[in-house]
C-alpha cells in the first residue's frame, strides 16, 4: 500500500508500536501531527494582537518600517504575500525600480558600444562591475528603525499590543 509522504512518519511510528496502547504513544503522534510554522512573522513582519500588520522589515532599506502611527511608512498592496503588502516600502520600491532601469539602460548602451567598438572587450568587465555596484547601492533614509527593539518601543508608545503567538498554522 502506498502512503502519502506526509503520513510516513506516523505510519512508521504506529507499525513500530502495534502492541502498545494509544495513550502511551499519543505524545509522539501529536508531535508528528503538530502544525509547522509557515510564515516569517517576527522575522520580516510584525502583527498586532488583532492580526493586522503593524511593521515590515523593508527589503530595500533593511530597516523596520511601521505601518501605523505618526511614523508610518507606506507599503503597496501585493496579493499572495503573508502580509498582503509588498516587501519594500513605496519609496524603496521606487528607488529600486529606478536603479534597475538605469542599470538596464547602461548595460544596453555598453552592448551598443561594444558592437561599434567604442569600448574594448578588456574594459567590458570593469564597466559591468560598475553598473552592478551602482544598481546594488542603497540610498539612506531617516524613516524606520534599524533595531527591532526600537520599533517595539515605538509601537508600544502608540498603544499597540503585539501578537505574541507568531506561529502560523500550515493547513
C-alpha positions, 0 to 999 in steps of 0.5 A: 500500500502506498502512503502519502509522504506526509503520513510516513512518519506516523505510519512508521511510528504506529507499525513500530508500536502495534502492541502498545496502547494509544495513550502511551504513544499519543505524545509522539503522534501529536508531535508528528501531527503538530502544525509547522510554522509557515510564515516569517512573522517576527522575522520580516513582519510584525502583527498586532494582537488583532492580526493586522500588520503593524511593521515590515522589515523593508527589503530595500532599506533593511530597516523596520518600517511601521505601518501605523502611527505618526511614523508610518511608512507606506507599503503597496498592496501585493496579493499572495504575500503573508502580509498582503503588502509588498516587501519594500516600502513605496519609496524603496520600491521606487528607488529600486525600480529606478536603479534597475532601469538605469542599470538596464539602460547602461548595460544596453548602451555598453552592448551598443558600444561594444558592437561599434567598438567604442569600448574594448572587450578588456574594459567590458568587465570593469564597466559591468562591475560598475553598473552592478555596484551602482544598481546594488547601492542603497540610498539612506533614509531617516524613516524606520528603525534599524533595531527591532527593539526600537520599533517595539518601543515605538509601537508600544508608545502608540498603544499597540499590543503585539501578537505574541503567538507568531506561529502560523498554522500550515493547513 
